[in-house]
Amino acid sequence: MSTTIRLKRFGSKKRPYFRIVVQDSRIATKGKTLQEVGQYQPVENIENQVTLNVEAVKEWLSKGAQPSATVRALLNKQGITVSRTNQE
């Protein structure tokens, strides 16, 4: 099973917030998730817009989960380096 770490949108119109989730790459974005590993609140004016369960993220990356481009950028900002191996 190929897994992806990506954003799942919640919130109301013009007030989005996202959960960073691990999903099977063949399932729709709004579909069933394997694990929630963090949150991202882009609209809020707070210091920590991104909250992560770092251990869980590293565990999924070691298992071969591939982050989306946006999640890769968020992880890099948090200091978690992600190699680009096995990317298309």
TORMARDO-338361 format. One record per atom (N, C-alpha, C): residue in one letter; atom name; y, x, z. Coordinates in Angstrom, 1 decimal, m for minus. Layout:
BEGIN
<code->A, site->CA, py->Y, px->X, pz->Z>
...
***
This chain:
BEGIN
<code->M, site->N, py->m1.2, px->0.9, pz->0.0>
<code->M, site->CA, py->0.0, px->0.0, pz->0.0>
<code->M, site->C, py->1.2, px->0.9, pz->0.0>
<code->S, site->N, py->2.1, px->0.7, pz->m0.9>
<code->S, site->CA, py->3.4, px->1.4, pz->m1.0>
<code->S, site->C, py->4.4, px->0.7, pz->m0.2>
<code->T, site->N, py->5.1, px->1.4, pz->0.7>
<code->T, site->CA, py->6.0, px->0.8, pz->1.6>
<code->T, site->C, py->7.4, px->1.3, pz->1.3>
<code->T, site->N, py->8.4, px->0.5, pz->1.6>
<code->T, site->CA, py->9.8, px->0.8, pz->1.4>
<code->T, site->C, py->10.6, px->0.5, pz->2.6>
<code->I, site->N, py->11.6, px->1.4, pz->2.9>
<code->I, site->CA, py->12.5, px->1.1, pz->4.0>
<code->I, site->C, py->13.8, px->0.6, pz->3.3>
<code->R, site->N, py->14.2, px->m0.6, pz->3.6>
<code->R, site->CA, py->15.3, px->m1.2, pz->2.9>
<code->R, site->C, py->16.1, px->m2.1, pz->3.8>
<code->L, site->N, py->17.2, px->m2.7, pz->3.3>
<code->L, site->CA, py->18.0, px->m3.6, pz->4.0>
<code->L, site->C, py->17.6, px->m5.0, pz->3.8>
<code->K, site->N, py->17.7, px->m5.8, pz->4.8>
<code->K, site->CA, py->17.4, px->m7.3, pz->4.8>
<code->K, site->C, py->18.7, px->m8.0, pz->5.3>
<code->R, site->N, py->19.3, px->m8.8, pz->4.4>
<code->R, site->CA, py->20.6, px->m9.4, pz->4.7>
<code->R, site->C, py->20.5, px->m10.6, pz->5.6>
<code->F, site->N, py->21.4, px->m10.7, pz->6.6>
<code->F, site->CA, py->21.5, px->m11.8, pz->7.4>
<code->F, site->C, py->23.0, px->m12.1, pz->7.6>
<code->G, site->N, py->23.4, px->m13.1, pz->8.3>
<code->G, site->CA, py->24.8, px->m13.4, pz->8.6>
<code->G, site->C, py->25.3, px->m14.5, pz->7.7>
<code->S, site->N, py->26.6, px->m14.8, pz->7.9>
<code->S, site->CA, py->27.2, px->m15.8, pz->7.1>
<code->S, site->C, py->28.0, px->m15.3, pz->5.9>
<code->K, site->N, py->28.6, px->m16.2, pz->5.2>
<code->K, site->CA, py->29.4, px->m15.8, pz->4.0>
<code->K, site->C, py->30.5, px->m14.9, pz->4.4>
<code->K, site->N, py->30.6, px->m13.7, pz->3.7>
<code->K, site->CA, py->31.6, px->m12.7, pz->4.0>
<code->K, site->C, py->31.5, px->m12.1, pz->5.4>
<code->R, site->N, py->30.5, px->m12.3, pz->6.1>
<code->R, site->CA, py->30.3, px->m11.6, pz->7.4>
<code->R, site->C, py->28.8, px->m11.1, pz->7.5>
<code->P, site->N, py->28.4, px->m10.3, pz->6.6>
<code->P, site->CA, py->27.0, px->m9.9, pz->6.6>
<code->P, site->C, py->26.7, px->m8.9, pz->7.6>
<code->Y, site->N, py->25.4, px->m8.9, pz->8.0>
<code->Y, site->CA, py->24.8, px->m7.8, pz->8.8>
<code->Y, site->C, py->23.4, px->m7.6, pz->8.3>
<code->F, site->N, py->22.9, px->m6.4, pz->8.4>
<code->F, site->CA, py->21.6, px->m6.1, pz->7.8>
<code->F, site->C, py->20.7, px->m5.6, pz->8.8>
<code->R, site->N, py->19.4, px->m5.9, pz->8.7>
<code->R, site->CA, py->18.4, px->m5.3, pz->9.4>
<code->R, site->C, py->17.7, px->m4.2, pz->8.5>
<code->I, site->N, py->17.4, px->m3.1, pz->9.1>
<code->I, site->CA, py->16.7, px->m2.0, pz->8.4>
<code->I, site->C, py->15.3, px->m2.2, pz->8.6>
<code->V, site->N, py->14.5, px->m2.6, pz->7.6>
<code->V, site->CA, py->13.1, px->m3.0, pz->7.8>
<code->V, site->C, py->12.2, px->m2.2, pz->6.9>
<code->V, site->N, py->10.9, px->m2.2, pz->7.3>
<code->V, site->CA, py->9.9, px->m1.6, pz->6.5>
<code->V, site->C, py->9.1, px->m2.7, pz->5.9>
<code->Q, site->N, py->8.9, px->m2.7, pz->4.5>
<code->Q, site->CA, py->8.2, px->m3.7, pz->3.8>
<code->Q, site->C, py->7.3, px->m3.1, pz->2.8>
<code->D, site->N, py->6.4, px->m3.9, pz->2.4>
<code->D, site->CA, py->5.6, px->m3.6, pz->1.2>
<code->D, site->C, py->6.5, px->m3.7, pz->0.0>
<code->S, site->N, py->6.5, px->m2.7, pz->m0.9>
<code->S, site->CA, py->7.5, px->m2.7, pz->m2.0>
<code->S, site->C, py->7.3, px->m3.8, pz->m3.0>
<code->R, site->N, py->6.1, px->m4.4, pz->m3.0>
<code->R, site->CA, py->5.9, px->m5.5, pz->m3.9>
<code->R, site->C, py->6.3, px->m6.9, pz->m3.4>
<code->I, site->N, py->6.8, px->m7.0, pz->m2.2>
<code->I, site->CA, py->7.2, px->m8.3, pz->m1.6>
<code->I, site->C, py->8.7, px->m8.4, pz->m1.7>
<code->A, site->N, py->9.1, px->m9.7, pz->m1.9>
<code->A, site->CA, py->10.6, px->m10.0, pz->m2.0>
<code->A, site->C, py->11.3, px->m9.5, pz->m0.8>
<code->T, site->N, py->12.6, px->m9.2, pz->m1.0>
<code->T, site->CA, py->13.5, px->m8.7, pz->0.1>
<code->T, site->C, py->13.5, px->m9.6, pz->1.3>
<code->K, site->N, py->13.5, px->m10.9, pz->1.0>
<code->K, site->CA, py->13.5, px->m11.9, pz->2.1>
<code->K, site->C, py->12.1, px->m12.2, pz->2.7>
<code->G, site->N, py->11.1, px->m11.5, pz->2.2>
<code->G, site->CA, py->9.8, px->m11.8, pz->2.6>
<code->G, site->C, py->9.4, px->m11.1, pz->4.0>
<code->K, site->N, py->8.1, px->m11.1, pz->4.2>
<code->K, site->CA, py->7.5, px->m10.6, pz->5.5>
<code->K, site->C, py->7.8, px->m9.1, pz->5.6>
<code->T, site->N, py->8.1, px->m8.7, pz->6.8>
<code->T, site->CA, py->8.4, px->m7.3, pz->7.1>
<code->T, site->C, py->7.2, px->m6.7, pz->8.0>
<code->L, site->N, py->7.0, px->m5.4, pz->7.8>
<code->L, site->CA, py->6.0, px->m4.8, pz->8.7>
<code->L, site->C, py->6.6, px->m4.4, pz->10.0>
<code->Q, site->N, py->7.8, px->m3.9, pz->10.0>
<code->Q, site->CA, py->8.5, px->m3.5, pz->11.2>
<code->Q, site->C, py->10.0, px->m3.4, pz->11.0>
<code->E, site->N, py->10.8, px->m3.8, pz->12.0>
<code->E, site->CA, py->12.2, px->m3.7, pz->12.0>
<code->E, site->C, py->12.6, px->m2.4, pz->12.7>
<code->V, site->N, py->13.3, px->m1.5, pz->12.0>
<code->V, site->CA, py->13.5, px->m0.2, pz->12.6>
<code->V, site->C, py->15.0, px->0.1, pz->12.9>
<code->G, site->N, py->15.9, px->m0.9, pz->12.6>
<code->G, site->CA, py->17.3, px->m0.7, pz->12.9>
<code->G, site->C, py->18.2, px->m1.8, pz->12.4>
<code->Q, site->N, py->19.5, px->m1.7, pz->12.7>
<code->Q, site->CA, py->20.5, px->m2.6, pz->12.2>
<code->Q, site->C, py->21.7, px->m1.9, pz->11.6>
<code->Y, site->N, py->22.4, px->m2.6, pz->10.7>
<code->Y, site->CA, py->23.6, px->m2.1, pz->10.1>
<code->Y, site->C, py->24.6, px->m3.2, pz->10.0>
<code->Q, site->N, py->25.7, px->m3.0, pz->10.6>
<code->Q, site->CA, py->26.8, px->m4.0, pz->10.6>
<code->Q, site->C, py->28.0, px->m3.4, pz->9.9>
<code->P, site->N, py->28.2, px->m3.6, pz->8.6>
<code->P, site->CA, py->29.3, px->m2.9, pz->7.9>
<code->P, site->C, py->30.6, px->m3.5, pz->8.1>
<code->V, site->N, py->30.7, px->m4.7, pz->8.5>
<code->V, site->CA, py->32.0, px->m5.4, pz->8.7>
<code->V, site->C, py->32.7, px->m5.1, pz->10.0>
<code->E, site->N, py->31.9, px->m4.9, pz->11.0>
<code->E, site->CA, py->32.4, px->m4.7, pz->12.4>
<code->E, site->C, py->33.1, px->m3.4, pz->12.5>
<code->N, site->N, py->34.2, px->m3.4, pz->13.3>
<code->N, site->CA, py->35.0, px->m2.2, pz->13.6>
<code->N, site->C, py->34.6, px->m1.6, pz->14.9>
<code->I, site->N, py->33.3, px->m1.1, pz->14.9>
<code->I, site->CA, py->32.8, px->m0.5, pz->16.1>
<code->I, site->C, py->32.4, px->0.9, pz->15.7>
<code->E, site->N, py->32.2, px->1.7, pz->16.8>
<code->E, site->CA, py->31.8, px->3.1, pz->16.5>
<code->E, site->C, py->30.5, px->3.2, pz->15.8>
<code->N, site->N, py->29.5, px->2.5, pz->16.4>
<code->N, site->CA, py->28.1, px->2.7, pz->15.9>
<code->N, site->C, py->27.8, px->1.4, pz->15.0>
<code->Q, site->N, py->28.1, px->1.5, pz->13.7>
<code->Q, site->CA, py->27.7, px->0.4, pz->12.8>
<code->Q, site->C, py->26.2, px->0.5, pz->12.6>
<code->V, site->N, py->25.6, px->1.6, pz->12.8>
<code->V, site->CA, py->24.2, px->1.7, pz->12.5>
<code->V, site->C, py->23.4, px->2.0, pz->13.8>
<code->T, site->N, py->22.4, px->1.2, pz->14.1>
<code->T, site->CA, py->21.5, px->1.5, pz->15.3>
<code->T, site->C, py->20.1, px->1.7, pz->14.7>
<code->L, site->N, py->19.5, px->2.7, pz->15.1>
<code->L, site->CA, py->18.1, px->3.1, pz->14.6>
<code->L, site->C, py->17.1, px->3.3, pz->15.7>
<code->N, site->N, py->15.9, px->3.0, pz->15.4>
<code->N, site->CA, py->14.8, px->3.5, pz->16.2>
<code->N, site->C, py->14.3, px->4.8, pz->15.5>
<code->V, site->N, py->14.8, px->5.9, pz->15.9>
<code->V, site->CA, py->14.6, px->7.1, pz->15.2>
<code->V, site->C, py->13.1, px->7.5, pz->15.1>
<code->E, site->N, py->12.4, px->7.3, pz->16.2>
<code->E, site->CA, py->11.0, px->7.7, pz->16.2>
<code->E, site->C, py->10.2, px->6.9, pz->15.2>
<code->A, site->N, py->10.5, px->5.6, pz->15.1>
<code->A, site->CA, py->9.8, px->4.7, pz->14.2>
<code->A, site->C, py->10.2, px->5.1, pz->12.8>
<code->V, site->N, py->11.4, px->5.4, pz->12.5>
<code->V, site->CA, py->11.8, px->5.8, pz->11.1>
<code->V, site->C, py->11.1, px->7.1, pz->10.7>
<code->K, site->N, py->11.1, px->8.0, pz->11.6>
<code->K, site->CA, py->10.4, px->9.3, pz->11.3>
<code->K, site->C, py->8.9, px->9.1, pz->11.1>
<code->E, site->N, py->8.3, px->8.2, pz->11.9>
<code->E, site->CA, py->6.9, px->7.9, pz->11.7>
<code->E, site->C, py->6.6, px->7.3, pz->10.3>
<code->W, site->N, py->7.4, px->6.3, pz->9.9>
<code->W, site->CA, py->7.2, px->5.7, pz->8.6>
<code->W, site->C, py->7.4, px->6.6, pz->7.5>
<code->L, site->N, py->8.4, px->7.5, pz->7.6>
<code->L, site->CA, py->8.7, px->8.5, pz->6.6>
<code->L, site->C, py->7.5, px->9.5, pz->6.5>
<code->S, site->N, py->6.9, px->9.8, pz->7.6>
<code->S, site->CA, py->5.8, px->10.7, pz->7.6>
<code->S, site->C, py->4.5, px->10.1, pz->6.9>
<code->K, site->N, py->4.5, px->8.7, pz->7.0>
<code->K, site->CA, py->3.4, px->8.0, pz->6.4>
<code->K, site->C, py->3.6, px->7.8, pz->4.9>
<code->G, site->N, py->4.8, px->8.1, pz->4.4>
<code->G, site->CA, py->5.1, px->8.0, pz->3.0>
<code->G, site->C, py->6.0, px->6.9, pz->2.5>
<code->A, site->N, py->6.6, px->6.2, pz->3.5>
<code->A, site->CA, py->7.5, px->5.1, pz->3.1>
<code->A, site->C, py->8.8, px->5.7, pz->2.4>
<code->Q, site->N, py->9.2, px->5.1, pz->1.4>
<code->Q, site->CA, py->10.4, px->5.6, pz->0.6>
<code->Q, site->C, py->11.6, px->4.7, pz->0.9>
<code->P, site->N, py->12.7, px->5.3, pz->1.4>
<code->P, site->CA, py->13.9, px->4.5, pz->1.7>
<code->P, site->C, py->14.6, px->4.2, pz->0.4>
<code->S, site->N, py->15.3, px->3.1, pz->0.4>
<code->S, site->CA, py->16.2, px->2.7, pz->m0.7>
<code->S, site->C, py->17.4, px->3.7, pz->m0.7>
<code->A, site->N, py->18.2, px->3.6, pz->m1.8>
<code->A, site->CA, py->19.3, px->4.5, pz->m1.9>
<code->A, site->C, py->20.3, px->4.3, pz->m0.8>
<code->T, site->N, py->20.6, px->3.1, pz->m0.4>
<code->T, site->CA, py->21.5, px->2.8, pz->0.6>
<code->T, site->C, py->21.0, px->3.2, pz->2.0>
<code->V, site->N, py->19.8, px->3.0, pz->2.3>
<code->V, site->CA, py->19.1, px->3.4, pz->3.5>
<code->V, site->C, py->19.1, px->4.9, pz->3.6>
<code->R, site->N, py->18.8, px->5.6, pz->2.5>
<code->R, site->CA, py->18.8, px->7.0, pz->2.5>
<code->R, site->C, py->20.2, px->7.6, pz->2.9>
<code->A, site->N, py->21.2, px->7.0, pz->2.4>
<code->A, site->CA, py->22.6, px->7.4, pz->2.7>
<code->A, site->C, py->22.9, px->7.2, pz->4.2>
<code->L, site->N, py->22.5, px->6.0, pz->4.7>
<code->L, site->CA, py->22.7, px->5.7, pz->6.1>
<code->L, site->C, py->21.9, px->6.7, pz->7.0>
<code->L, site->N, py->20.6, px->7.0, pz->6.6>
<code->L, site->CA, py->19.8, px->8.0, pz->7.4>
<code->L, site->C, py->20.5, px->9.4, pz->7.4>
<code->N, site->N, py->21.0, px->9.8, pz->6.2>
<code->N, site->CA, py->21.6, px->11.1, pz->6.1>
<code->N, site->C, py->22.9, px->11.1, pz->7.0>
<code->K, site->N, py->23.6, px->10.0, pz->7.1>
<code->K, site->CA, py->24.8, px->10.0, pz->8.0>
<code->K, site->C, py->24.4, px->10.1, pz->9.5>
<code->Q, site->N, py->23.2, px->9.6, pz->9.8>
<code->Q, site->CA, py->22.7, px->9.7, pz->11.2>
<code->Q, site->C, py->22.0, px->11.0, pz->11.5>
<code->G, site->N, py->21.9, px->11.9, pz->10.5>
<code->G, site->CA, py->21.3, px->13.2, pz->10.7>
<code->G, site->C, py->19.8, px->13.3, pz->10.4>
<code->I, site->N, py->19.3, px->12.2, pz->9.8>
<code->I, site->CA, py->17.8, px->12.2, pz->9.5>
<code->I, site->C, py->17.8, px->12.6, pz->8.0>
<code->T, site->N, py->17.3, px->13.8, pz->7.7>
<code->T, site->CA, py->17.2, px->14.2, pz->6.3>
<code->T, site->C, py->15.9, px->13.7, pz->5.7>
<code->V, site->N, py->16.1, px->13.2, pz->4.5>
<code->V, site->CA, py->15.0, px->12.6, pz->3.7>
<code->V, site->C, py->14.9, px->13.3, pz->2.4>
<code->S, site->N, py->13.7, px->13.8, pz->2.2>
<code->S, site->CA, py->13.4, px->14.6, pz->0.9>
<code->S, site->C, py->13.3, px->13.6, pz->m0.2>
<code->R, site->N, py->13.5, px->14.0, pz->m1.4>
<code->R, site->CA, py->13.5, px->13.1, pz->m2.6>
<code->R, site->C, py->12.1, px->13.2, pz->m3.3>
<code->T, site->N, py->11.1, px->13.7, pz->m2.6>
<code->T, site->CA, py->9.8, px->13.8, pz->m3.3>
<code->T, site->C, py->9.2, px->12.4, pz->m3.5>
<code->N, site->N, py->8.4, px->12.3, pz->m4.5>
<code->N, site->CA, py->7.7, px->11.1, pz->m4.9>
<code->N, site->C, py->8.7, px->10.0, pz->m5.3>
<code->Q, site->N, py->9.9, px->10.3, pz->m5.8>
<code->Q, site->CA, py->10.8, px->9.3, pz->m6.2>
<code->Q, site->C, py->10.7, px->9.2, pz->m7.7>
<code->E, site->N, py->11.1, px->8.0, pz->m8.3>
<code->E, site->CA, py->11.0, px->7.8, pz->m9.7>
<code->E, site->C, py->12.1, px->8.5, pz->m10.4>
***
